[in-house]
Amino acid sequence: MGAEALHAPALHVISSMATAPLLRALLSDLQRDGGQTAELTSIGGVDALKRVQKGEPFDLVVLAADAIERLRGSGSLLPGSDVELVRSSVAVAVPAGAPHPDIDSEQALRAAVLAAASIGYSTGPSGSGLLALLQRWGIGEQVHARLVQARPGIPVGSLVASGQVALGFQQLSELQALPGIEVLGLLPAACAIETTFSGAICSVSQQPAAAGTLLAYLHSPGTAPAKRRHGMAPA
């Protein structure tokens, strides 16, 4: 595979921001070992979905499972090619140096949200999960004016670091490496928000066999340590 991969055209992969650091690391490892080269485009998940639906020339797409399902329904994917890759949990962060509210229980986290001057969330699945959680707690209307949604492709952590929000919610994988913030931890088990990210071959791919080989690598047991290092769990 190594010799063939060196001469094969680079594959084009598109993903949301949540999995971008992991994918960059895995693709770099693969290329270093003489495997298939690939170029990664990482943008907001909503925009990534639209670009794949429009038929832009991507070979592989990695998005939240519900987005992959939408792409499957629109005929944008090679039938039967989607594979679950990682599970990613939502964490909470505050600005560096700020007091750490208690989030060890669901009741404590609810109290922290009610006490926060502002609350940051994303346009992605972590944001949808948070809004659903606020409604379940019965405080959606109460905190609505204090909610700040990051623009697509902008990490919630950057809003936290700049002081625009006092409490930020996003995938741990997107928060853990950002400067200027302190991650308090994952949401308590009773109200955890977890997203499964899947990969699939785009129906417009001109290299479906190579894309399938790359997808199998991303799913392989050998990638588990890297997934854990990036705050995710193998699916």
C-alpha positions in Angstrom: 0.0 0.0 0.0 2.8 2.4 0.8 4.3 2.6 -2.7 0.9 3.0 -4.3 -0.2 5.6 -1.8 2.9 7.7 -2.5 1.8 8.1 -6.2 -2.0 8.3 -5.6 -3.6 11.7 -5.7 -4.3 13.2 -2.3 -7.8 12.5 -0.9 -9.9 15.4 0.1 -11.5 15.1 3.5 -14.0 17.6 5.1 -15.0 17.6 8.8 -16.4 19.8 11.5 -14.1 21.5 13.9 -14.8 19.0 16.7 -12.8 16.2 15.1 -10.2 18.4 13.2 -7.3 18.1 15.6 -7.7 14.3 15.8 -8.0 13.9 12.1 -4.9 16.1 11.5 -2.9 14.0 13.8 -4.1 10.7 12.3 -3.6 11.8 8.7 -0.1 13.0 9.6 0.7 9.7 11.2 -0.6 7.8 8.2 1.4 9.9 5.7 4.6 9.6 7.8 4.2 5.8 7.6 3.9 6.0 3.9 0.1 5.7 3.7 -2.4 7.6 1.6 -2.0 11.4 1.6 -5.1 13.5 2.4 -5.9 17.1 2.6 -8.3 18.2 5.4 -10.8 21.0 5.3 -12.3 21.7 8.7 -15.2 24.2 9.1 -18.4 24.5 11.0 -20.5 21.4 10.8 -23.5 23.2 9.2 -21.3 24.6 6.4 -19.6 21.3 5.9 -22.9 19.5 5.4 -24.0 22.1 2.9 -20.8 21.8 0.9 -21.1 18.0 0.7 -24.7 18.3 -0.3 -23.8 20.7 -3.1 -21.5 18.0 -4.5 -18.2 19.7 -3.9 -15.3 17.3 -4.8 -14.6 15.7 -1.4 -13.8 12.0 -1.0 -14.5 11.6 2.7 -16.7 13.4 5.2 -16.6 13.2 9.0 -19.5 14.8 10.8 -21.9 14.2 13.7 -24.0 11.1 13.1 -27.2 13.0 12.6 -25.5 15.1 9.9 -24.2 11.9 8.2 -27.8 10.6 8.3 -29.0 13.7 6.5 -26.3 13.3 3.8 -27.3 9.7 3.4 -30.9 10.8 2.8 -29.9 13.3 0.2 -27.9 10.8 -1.8 -24.6 12.6 -1.0 -22.8 9.4 0.3 -21.8 6.1 -1.1 -24.5 3.8 0.1 -23.5 1.7 3.1 -20.1 3.5 3.5 -20.7 5.3 6.8 -18.8 4.1 9.9 -19.0 5.4 13.5 -15.5 6.7 14.5 -15.6 8.4 17.9 -17.9 9.4 20.7 -17.3 12.9 22.1 -18.6 14.4 25.3 -19.4 18.0 26.2 -17.3 19.8 28.8 -17.6 23.1 30.7 -15.0 25.8 30.7 -14.4 29.2 32.4 -11.8 31.9 31.7 -8.4 31.3 33.1 -8.1 32.5 36.6 -11.9 32.7 37.1 -13.5 31.0 40.1 -14.5 27.4 39.5 -18.2 26.7 40.1 -19.2 23.3 41.3 -20.4 21.1 38.5 -20.0 17.7 40.2 -23.7 16.9 40.1 -26.6 17.8 37.8 -28.1 20.1 40.5 -24.8 21.9 41.0 -24.3 22.4 37.3 -27.9 23.8 37.0 -27.1 26.2 39.8 -23.8 27.2 38.0 -25.7 28.0 34.8 -28.3 30.0 36.7 -25.5 32.0 38.4 -23.5 32.6 35.2 -23.5 36.1 33.8 -23.3 34.7 30.3 -23.3 31.2 28.7 -21.6 30.2 25.5 -22.7 27.4 23.2 -22.1 26.3 19.6 -24.1 25.9 16.5 -23.2 22.2 16.5 -24.6 19.2 18.3 -23.1 20.2 21.7 -25.1 23.5 21.4 -28.3 21.6 20.5 -27.8 19.3 23.4 -27.3 22.2 25.8 -30.5 24.0 24.7 -32.4 20.7 25.2 -30.9 20.4 28.6 -31.9 23.9 29.6 -35.5 23.2 28.5 -35.5 19.9 30.5 -34.4 21.9 33.5 -37.2 24.4 32.9 -34.8 27.4 32.8 -34.6 27.9 29.0 -36.6 31.2 29.1 -34.9 32.3 32.3 -31.4 32.3 30.9 -32.2 33.0 27.2 -31.0 36.6 27.4 -27.6 35.4 28.7 -27.0 32.8 26.0 -24.2 33.6 23.5 -23.9 31.4 20.4 -20.5 31.1 18.7 -20.6 31.7 15.0 -20.1 28.5 12.8 -16.4 27.5 12.9 -15.6 29.7 16.0 -14.7 27.7 19.1 -16.8 28.5 22.2 -13.5 28.4 24.1 -12.4 31.6 22.2 -15.4 33.4 23.6 -14.5 32.1 27.1 -10.9 33.2 26.7 -11.8 36.7 25.6 -14.2 37.1 28.5 -17.3 37.3 26.2 -18.8 34.5 28.1 -18.4 33.3 31.7 -19.3 29.7 31.2 -18.7 27.8 28.0 -20.1 24.5 26.8 -18.6 22.5 23.9 -17.0 19.2 23.0 -14.0 18.4 25.3 -11.9 17.9 22.1 -12.5 21.5 21.1 -11.8 23.0 24.6 -8.9 21.0 26.0 -6.1 22.6 24.0 -7.2 26.2 23.9 -5.2 28.9 25.8 -6.9 31.3 28.2 -9.5 28.9 29.6 -9.7 26.3 32.3 -11.8 23.2 31.6 -13.9 22.3 34.7 -14.6 18.8 33.4 -17.3 16.8 31.6 -21.0 17.3 32.4 -22.2 15.0 35.2 -23.3 11.6 34.1 -27.0 12.3 34.8 -27.0 15.1 32.2 -24.1 14.2 30.0 -24.2 15.2 26.3 -22.4 12.9 24.0 -22.2 13.0 20.2 -21.1 10.2 17.9 -19.1 11.3 14.9 -19.1 9.2 11.8 -17.2 9.1 8.6 -18.5 8.2 5.1 -17.4 8.2 1.5 -18.9 11.0 -0.6 -20.8 9.9 -3.7 -18.8 12.2 -5.9 -15.5 10.7 -4.9 -13.2 9.7 -7.8 -11.2 7.4 -5.5 -13.8 5.5 -3.5 -11.5 2.5 -2.9 -8.7 4.7 -1.5 -11.3 6.6 0.5 -12.6 3.3 1.9 -9.1 2.3 2.9 -8.6 5.6 4.7 -11.9 5.3 6.5 -11.0 1.8 7.6 -7.7 3.2 9.0 -9.6 6.0 10.9 -11.8 3.3 12.4 -9.0 0.8 13.2 -8.1 -0.2 16.8 -4.6 1.3 16.4 -6.1 4.8 16.4 -7.7 4.5 19.8 -4.8 6.0 21.8 -4.9 9.2 19.6 -8.7 9.4 20.0 -8.4 9.3 23.8 -5.5 11.9 23.8 -7.9 14.2 21.9 -10.6 13.9 24.5 -12.7 11.3 22.6 -13.6 7.7 22.9 -13.4 5.1 20.1 -16.9 4.3 18.7 
